[in-house]
Amino acid sequence: FRLVIFIPYRSSFQTYMEQENDWDRDMLLDPAWERQQRKTFTAWCNSHLRKSGTQIENIEEDFRDGLKLMLLLEVIAGERLPKPERGKMRVHKINNVNKALDFIASKGVKLVSIGAEEIVDGNAKMTLGMIWTIILRFAIQDISVEETSAKEGLLLWCQRKTAPYKNVNVQNFHISWKDGLAFNALIHRHRPDLIDYDSLRKDDPVTNLNNAFEVAEKHLDIPKMLDAEDIVNTARPDEKAIMTYVSSFYHAFSGAQKAETAANRICKVLAVNQENEQMMEDYEKLASELLEWIRRTIPWLENRTQEKTVNDMQAKQEDFRDYRCVHKPPKVQEKCQLEISFNTLQTKLRLSNRPAFMPSEGRMVSDINGAWHTLEGAEKGYEEWILSEIRRLERLEHLAEKFHQKAAIHESWTDGKEAMLTQKDYETSTLSEVKALLRKHEAFESDLAAHQDRVEQIAAIAQELNELDYYDSASVNGRCQKICDQWDVLGTLTQNRKESLERTEKQLESIDELYLEYAKRAAPFNNWMEGAMEDLQDMFIVHNIEEIQGLITAHEQFKSTLAEANKEREAIQAIQAEVHKIAQSNGIKLSGANPYTTITPASIDSKWKKAMDMVPLRDNALQDELNKQNSNDTLRAKFATQANTVGAYIQAKMEEIGRISIEMNGTLEDQLTHLKEYQKTIMSYMPEINTLEGYHQLIQEALIFDNQYTSYTMEHLRVGWEQLLTTIARTINEVENQILTRDAKGISQEQLYEYRASFNHFDKDHSGALQAEEFKACLISLGYDVENDKGDSEFARIMGIVDPNGSGAVTFQAFIDFMSRETTDTDTADQVIASFKILAADKPFITAEELRRELPPDQAEYCIARMAPYTGPNAIPGALDYMSFSTALYGESDL
C-alpha cells in the first residue's frame, strides 16, 4: 500500500508532495535513503523531546504504544492532547496512536492509507512517512520567504543566505549539500565568529560536513542529524533528511532574520530623519545670513546725511544704482530658494508622517517676507530722498549763483555813492550849479528808488537760501547784511543831501531845462537798459518743454519792445543834440558834462549796443535749452514705450501662470516640463528689462523727474519682474512637490486629475486656495460625512490637519497631502517601537552594544546620542529608552 498526504488547501508543501516521488518508491530505489531518514528523523524527534527527559532509540518500536508519539506532538505543537491510555493491551496502543493521528488531522493534514494498526505493528515505512508528515507540517510548512513557503521558501532562504560565498550554489536539497560548504556558509553568514570559511576546501567534503555538524551541535544547539560519510558516499543524498536538518538552521536563525528586518526599518526611518535635519540646518543658515544682510543694509538705506553739492549726491545715486543692479539680485534669488527649500522640506515631513518644521524664532518665511518688505520700503524712501536732495541742491546752487550775480551788480552800482553824497560841492557853486546839483540829486533819488527792487530781491534770495539750509549760508548772510546796511546808509545820506540842496535852492535861479529833461529821461532809460541786460544774463532752470517755451515767449515779448525803446533812446539823444545846437546858435560855451546827470549819450549808446549784442546770445541759450528739453521728451517717450510694453508683458505672464497652475494638461511631468520651458521663455525676456534699465539710467542722468507718457515707474516694474520670477519658481516647486507626493504615496495620475478637478470646481475665484465652506463642500462631493453635528467635529479635525496655522484657507498641496494620507499607509511610531523591541530581544530598553551590532555605524551613533537613559523596571547600566525616542521621531514627544 502507499501513503498519500493531503491538506485542505493548495500550498507549496502540497505541490511538493504531489510532484516528488512517493515515499514507498524512494525507499525501494535506494535503501541508503531509509538509513539517512531514520537517523535524521530520530535526531529531530530527540531534539524536541530532550526537554521532557524522553529519548527515541528505535523510531518504529518507541512509537508503537503511541505514548511518545503523543508527547512529541504536544511538545512541537505546544498544545495538550487527550489523556493517553497506560494499558499494555493492543487496543490501548491503537487508541493512543489514533488520538495522535486525529490531532495531526485537526491541523489540516489528511492522512490516507495509513492507520494506527500499521504504527502499532512497527511498520517502518509507515512510521517514517508519518514522522515526515509531522516534520512537513510543523517544521517546514510555515517557512515563508518573499511570498514563497514550505520547500520553495526554505530553498529561497538558503540561496539568499549563501549567495555571497564562493563554491556554493544551492539549487536543491540533495547534491548541492554534498561538499559541506553550503552548511558552513549558512553558519558563517549568521555567526562568522564560529567558522573560518576561507580555510575550507571544496575537495574535502567529509571535513567540511563534520565541521558544520560539530559547530551546529556545540554552539547552535542543533543535534547532529546526518552522517558525513553516508552523505559523501551516496550519489544523491536523501532530500527529506537534508530538508529536515536545514529547517533546523532556519528556525535557529529566524530571530536574526527578524532583527535584520527590524534594523532595515530603523535605518530607513533614521535616514529620513537625518536628511530632514540637514535640510532644517541649511534653511536656518540661509535664513540667518539673508536676515543679517537685510539688517546691515537697512541702516545704510535709512541714512539721510546731506551733501553740499549735486555731484556728491549723484555719487550717492550711483552707489544706490550699483546696489540695485549688483548686490540685490543675488539676494532675491536666495529669498526665492529659501521659500522653495522650506516648502520642499514641509512636503517631505508630511510624506514621512513627521511634524511640520518650525524654524527658530524670527526665521519664519513670513518673518523674512516682513524684513524684505521693510527693506523695499527703505529702498523706495532712499531713492525718493536722493532725487529730492538733488532737486534741492540744484535749486540752491542756482539761487546762490543768482544771489552773487545780483549782489555784484548792486555793489558795482553803489561803489562811490557814499563819497558823492557826502561831498560839499554846493557850498561854493553858483545858483545854476546848485540847481543843477539839486536836479542831479533828484535823478539819483529816482535811480536809488529803481534799485530798491534789486535790494529786495537780494534779501529774498538770501532768505530762501537760509530756508533751504544752504551749506554756505553764513557768507551769504554776511554779504546780504552788508548790502542792507549800506543801503540804509545811502538812504540816510540821500535824505541829508536833499535837505541841504533844497536849503540852497532858494538862492539859485537859472536851470537848464534841456539838461534837466535829458537827465530825467536818461536816468530811467539807463535803468531800463541795466535791467534788460541783467534779465538777458539771468540764469534759468527748466524741467520741461512748457517751461522753456514760456521763457522763449517772454523773450520774444521783450524783443517786441525794442523798437519803442530805440525811439526813446533816439529822443534822449535828440535832447542832447538840441543842447549843443542852442549853445552853438547862441554862442554859449558849455562847461562840460551835463550838470544834472552823469549819464552821457556815449554811455547810453554803449549800453544799448551791449544789450543788443546780448539778445542773440539769449536767443541761442534759449534755443539750446529747447533742444535739450526736446531731447529729454524723446527720452521720456522711449522709456514710456518700453515701460508700457514690459508692464503689459509682466501682467500677461502673471495671468498665464495663474491659469496654468489650475489647469490639468498632461501628466505632472508634462506640466513640469512645460513650466520649465515657460520659465526659460520668461528669462529670455531679460534683455528687454536691461534695455529699460538703460533708458532709466539715461533719464536719471538727464535729471528728468516726471514722465507724462506712462504711469509705470522703474521701481514698479522691478517689483513686478521679481514677483513674476518668484511666482513661476513657486509654481514649479508646487508641481515638483505634487510629483514627490504622488511617487511617495503611490497615487495614480487619474487620482491626481480627480483631486485637481474637484479642487478647481470649488475654487470659484481661482485663487489657488479653498475657503473653509468651499473645502467643506468639496469633502461632501468626495463622500465625506461632514454636514451634521457629528460631521462638524470631523470637519474641525480635518481642518486641523490641512490648515494647522488656522489661516482659514486650504491650498491644493495641503489638499493632496490629506487625500494621500487618507488612501495610503506610512510608517508609524508603533512600528518603529516594535522594530526596536525585536533588536532588544523583547526588553523594554536597548543597549549601545546592541545598537552598534544591528545598525550601520553612523545611524547607531545617531540613536545613542539622542536616546534618553531608561529608568523603568529592570534597568541596567547604560540602558537606553527606545520608546520615547521612537515617539519623538513622529512629533509625539520632544527629541
PyMOL commands that set and color helices and strands:
alter all, ss='L'
color gray80, all
select helices_A, chain A and resi 12-19+23-29+31-52+59-62+67-77+90-106+116-120+124-140+150-162+175-177+181-190+197-199+205-219+228-232+239-302+310-351+365-414+417-422+425-428+431-467+473-505+513-536+545-560+562-586+601-660+668-683+686-701+714-745+749-762+772-781+789-802+812-823+829-839+848-854+857-866+882-889
alter helices_A, ss='H'
color red, helices_A
select strands_A, chain A and resi 4-6+110-112+144-145+148-149+769-771+809-811+868-869+880-881
alter strands_A, ss='S'
color yellow, strands_A
deselect
rebuild
show_as cartoon
